Amino acid sequence: MRKMLAAVSRVLSGVAQKPASRVLVASRNFANDATFEIKKCDLHRLEEGPPVTTVLTREDGLKYYRMMQTVRRMELKADQLYKQKIIRGFCHLCDGQEACCVGLEAGINPTDHLITAYRAHGFTFTRGLSVRAILAELTGRRGGCAKGKGGSMHMYAKNFYGGNGIVGAQVPLGAGIALACKYNEKDEICLTLYGDGAANQGQIFEAYNMAALWKLPCIFICENNRYGMGTSVERAAASTDYYKRGDFIPGLRVDGMDILCVREATRFAAAYCRSGKGPILMELQTYRYHGHSMSDPGVSYRTREEIQEVRSKSDPIMLLKDRMVNSNLASVEELKEIDVEVRKEIEDAAQFATADPEPPLEELGYHIYCSDPPFEVRGANQWIKFKSIS
């Protein structure tokens, strides 16, 4: 009898030790998918656009939620590390714009290509790099994705070409990547991103022209977060209809705060490019919560009330969470568990990014070329030489 009571006690104590939330989640029957209405896109030179309804599976919903929450927490941690002077130099955060990077990735293939400007941390993550590699790059450590030499604006991954510091200069490069896709006869496309501030650059219109002339499989994407540095779009552009800027290139304006809207628009645009019709232009209407960069408090040219209103009504993570909970795709408890796991992942990555060693000075000239024999690089004067190893 004593043995039996002991066995029962062990079983009961085992159940008691399990978190109540995990027991509730495990015992609840969730829907496998749900259908949602999404905002209709504004169109330019297109007879029809993306669908106005879409299906979200529970698996995809949880995946998108985790990815967006990871990008949000990673950016907040970067903000903290910058204020502690552990991250130095330029740093542009994308919290508030998570639906753009996650939604775009959800609408393309891993073999497709992407190039963006300097607000690149989210895209670096969605293209497949770990939070550890991103934060370690921000702190200039050897474990960073560019060995600690690139920093915030110069991160790279497979089929991801940065992270570019010169305003608008990545757009002609993106057209060139699309040219390579067509030249090599691969069923691949290139997503070429720029901001509303860069949209007035002349080289962007040159890239439009060449892409249209050669029917390149390029999606030109303007992330319109309403402010170019500290200047509102209304004060900087005679026309704020950025999706029409391609003139002879078809375009669509998308709700960039809704991940499902971004996903469906990206699928539509990708199918258009793959069909051989040439380039297409997308404008994602989004919003950044932080300032333009770390030297910008972000409240001298807009009110705190404006920022709070966007947070309370249009936050991309909140919108997805509400949809999933209200459609029985997930529970509040399950999403809270994901939040806890994400926070732990970010904290672990931050510890690595502060403890990992910096690259030694003698490696300053390494990795200039990918497969060249070693050669010498001149330093600050002719007597200083650094060896370059691929």
FENZIWO-V479167 format. One record per residue. N is the residue number from 1. PHI is phi as a letter, one per 30 degrees, with the letter a starting at -180 (999 if undefined). PSI is psi as a letter, one per 40 degrees, with the letter a starting at -180 (999 if undefined). D_LAST is the distance of its C-alpha to the last C-alpha in Angstrom with 2 decimals. Layout:
N:PHI:PSI:D_LAST  N:PHI:PSI:D_LAST
//
This chain:
1:999:d:71.96  2:d:d:69.88  3:d:d:66.96  4:d:d:67.21  5:d:d:67.26  6:d:d:64.26  7:d:d:62.30  8:d:d:63.30  9:d:d:62.33  10:d:d:58.81  11:d:d:58.33  12:d:d:59.62  13:d:d:57.49  14:d:d:54.39  15:d:d:55.25  16:d:d:55.97  17:d:d:52.57  18:d:h:50.80  19:e:h:50.13  20:e:d:52.90  21:d:d:50.52  22:d:d:48.71  23:d:d:52.11  24:d:d:53.17  25:d:d:50.01  26:d:d:50.24  27:c:e:53.90  28:c:i:53.71  29:c:h:53.61  30:c:i:51.17  31:d:i:51.13  32:d:d:48.39  33:a:i:47.99  34:a:i:49.72  35:c:h:50.21  36:b:i:49.74  37:d:h:50.73  38:b:i:48.06  39:d:h:48.51  40:d:h:48.92  41:d:i:46.29  42:d:h:47.45  43:c:i:46.80  44:b:h:46.29  45:h:f:46.98  46:b:h:46.93  47:d:d:50.08  48:b:i:48.89  49:b:a:46.14  50:d:i:44.69  51:d:i:47.27  52:c:e:49.24  53:b:i:49.29  54:b:i:46.55  55:c:h:46.37  56:c:h:44.35  57:d:i:44.02  58:d:d:44.19  59:d:d:40.82  60:d:d:39.10  61:d:d:41.04  62:d:d:39.94  63:d:d:36.30  64:d:d:36.48  65:d:d:38.37  66:d:d:35.85  67:d:d:32.90  68:d:d:34.79  69:d:d:36.00  70:d:d:32.50  71:d:d:31.24  72:d:d:34.41  73:d:d:34.14  74:d:d:30.44  75:d:d:31.27  76:d:d:34.29  77:d:d:32.29  78:d:d:29.78  79:d:d:32.90  80:d:d:34.19  81:d:d:31.01  82:d:d:30.90  83:d:d:34.54  84:d:e:33.86  85:i:f:31.24  86:d:d:28.50  87:c:h:26.71  88:b:i:26.62  89:i:a:26.10  90:d:i:26.57  91:a:h:27.51  92:c:h:29.26  93:c:i:30.96  94:c:e:32.18  95:d:h:34.99  96:j:d:37.79  97:c:f:35.55  98:d:d:34.52  99:d:d:36.45  100:d:d:34.21  101:d:d:30.82  102:d:d:32.41  103:d:d:34.86  104:d:d:32.39  105:d:d:30.19  106:d:e:33.43  107:c:e:34.28  108:b:a:31.21  109:c:i:29.16  110:e:d:25.79  111:d:e:24.54  112:d:i:25.66  113:c:i:23.51  114:b:h:24.00  115:b:i:23.11  116:b:a:25.00  117:d:a:25.65  118:d:e:25.11  119:d:g:27.53  120:c:e:24.88  121:e:d:25.16  122:d:d:27.59  123:d:d:25.65  124:d:d:22.48  125:d:d:24.77  126:d:d:26.63  127:d:e:23.53  128:k:e:22.89  129:d:i:21.08  130:d:i:23.04  131:d:d:25.00  132:e:d:23.29  133:d:d:19.81  134:d:d:21.51  135:d:d:23.66  136:d:d:20.98  137:d:d:18.95  138:d:d:22.25  139:c:e:22.78  140:i:f:19.32  141:c:i:18.46  142:d:d:15.49  143:d:e:16.93  144:d:i:16.79  145:d:e:15.38  146:c:f:12.96  147:i:f:12.58  148:i:e:15.58  149:c:e:14.28  150:c:d:15.94  151:i:a:19.42  152:e:d:22.30  153:c:e:21.62  154:b:g:17.94  155:c:i:17.52  156:b:i:16.04  157:b:a:16.71  158:d:h:17.17  159:i:f:19.34  160:b:h:19.47  161:c:f:18.18  162:j:i:19.34  163:h:g:20.97  164:b:h:21.59  165:d:d:23.33  166:d:h:25.26  167:e:h:28.54  168:i:e:28.83  169:d:e:25.72  170:d:e:24.26  171:d:d:27.33  172:d:d:26.62  173:d:d:23.06  174:d:d:24.79  175:d:d:27.13  176:d:d:24.25  177:d:d:22.85  178:d:d:26.45  179:d:d:26.71  180:d:d:23.78  181:e:d:25.69  182:d:d:28.82  183:d:d:27.33  184:d:e:25.79  185:h:f:29.15  186:c:i:27.88  187:d:g:30.26  188:b:i:27.93  189:b:i:28.50  190:b:h:26.72  191:c:h:28.18  192:c:h:27.82  193:c:i:29.08  194:a:i:30.48  195:c:i:33.27  196:d:d:36.83  197:d:d:35.98  198:d:e:33.39  199:d:e:35.83  200:c:e:37.55  201:d:h:34.53  202:d:d:35.22  203:d:d:31.82  204:d:d:32.61  205:d:d:35.72  206:d:d:33.92  207:d:d:31.57  208:e:d:34.74  209:d:d:36.31  210:d:d:33.54  211:d:d:33.01  212:d:d:36.78  213:d:d:37.14  214:c:e:34.58  215:h:f:35.45  216:d:i:31.93  217:d:g:31.51  218:b:h:30.70  219:c:h:32.39  220:d:h:32.58  221:b:h:33.26  222:c:h:34.86  223:d:g:34.89  224:c:g:38.15  225:c:f:38.62  226:i:e:41.50  227:b:h:40.03  228:c:h:37.46  229:h:b:36.72  230:c:e:40.40  231:c:h:42.03  232:d:i:43.78  233:d:d:43.23  234:d:d:46.89  235:d:e:46.48  236:c:d:43.28  237:b:h:43.99  238:d:d:47.11  239:b:h:46.44  240:c:e:44.84  241:d:g:44.91  242:d:d:41.15  243:d:e:41.39  244:c:e:43.58  245:d:d:41.32  246:d:e:39.90  247:h:c:43.48  248:d:e:43.15  249:c:h:40.53  250:d:i:42.14  251:b:i:41.51  252:b:i:42.48  253:c:h:42.91  254:b:i:42.07  255:d:h:43.03  256:d:e:39.64  257:c:e:41.17  258:c:h:42.13  259:d:d:39.36  260:d:d:41.54  261:d:d:42.25  262:d:d:38.54  263:d:d:37.79  264:d:d:40.60  265:d:d:39.85  266:d:d:36.19  267:d:d:37.39  268:d:d:39.86  269:d:d:37.39  270:d:d:34.82  271:d:d:37.64  272:d:d:38.70  273:d:d:35.30  274:d:d:34.88  275:d:e:38.35  276:j:e:37.26  277:d:e:39.26  278:j:a:36.43  279:d:i:35.23  280:b:i:37.09  281:c:h:37.18  282:b:h:37.56  283:c:h:38.73  284:c:h:38.34  285:d:h:40.97  286:b:a:39.56  287:a:h:39.79  288:c:h:37.69  289:d:d:39.43  290:d:i:37.44  291:d:a:37.36  292:e:d:34.86  293:b:a:32.62  294:d:e:33.32  295:d:e:35.34  296:c:h:37.64  297:d:e:40.32  298:i:e:41.01  299:b:e:44.80  300:d:d:45.77  301:c:e:45.75  302:a:i:46.73  303:d:i:49.12  304:d:d:48.45  305:d:d:51.00  306:d:d:48.90  307:d:d:45.87  308:d:d:48.17  309:d:d:49.82  310:d:d:46.55  311:e:d:45.66  312:d:d:49.09  313:c:d:49.45  314:b:e:46.09  315:e:h:43.50  316:d:d:41.27  317:d:d:41.12  318:d:d:44.87  319:d:d:45.67  320:d:d:43.83  321:e:d:45.35  322:d:d:48.86  323:d:d:48.52  324:d:d:47.42  325:d:d:50.08  326:d:e:52.87  327:c:e:52.10  328:i:f:51.93  329:d:e:48.27  330:a:i:47.59  331:c:i:49.53  332:e:d:49.09  333:d:d:48.67  334:d:d:45.84  335:d:d:43.93  336:d:d:44.57  337:d:d:43.01  338:d:d:39.84  339:e:d:39.95  340:d:d:40.18  341:d:d:37.29  342:d:d:35.08  343:e:d:36.08  344:d:d:35.18  345:d:d:31.72  346:d:d:31.13  347:d:d:32.51  348:d:d:30.35  349:d:d:27.20  350:d:d:28.40  351:d:d:28.98  352:d:d:25.45  353:d:d:24.12  354:c:d:26.29  355:c:d:25.82  356:d:i:22.06  357:d:i:20.55  358:d:i:18.78  359:d:i:15.22  360:d:i:15.83  361:e:d:15.94  362:d:e:13.65  363:c:e:10.65  364:e:d:11.83  365:c:e:9.30  366:d:i:6.12  367:i:f:4.52  368:d:d:6.61  369:c:i:5.57  370:d:d:5.06  371:b:f:5.53  372:c:i:6.04  373:d:i:7.16  374:e:i:6.98  375:b:i:9.45  376:c:i:11.81  377:c:h:12.59  378:d:h:16.31  379:d:a:17.67  380:d:d:21.05  381:b:i:22.73  382:d:e:22.13  383:c:e:22.45  384:c:h:19.64  385:b:h:16.23  386:b:i:12.93  387:d:h:10.06  388:c:h:6.64  389:b:h:3.81  390:d:999:0.00
//
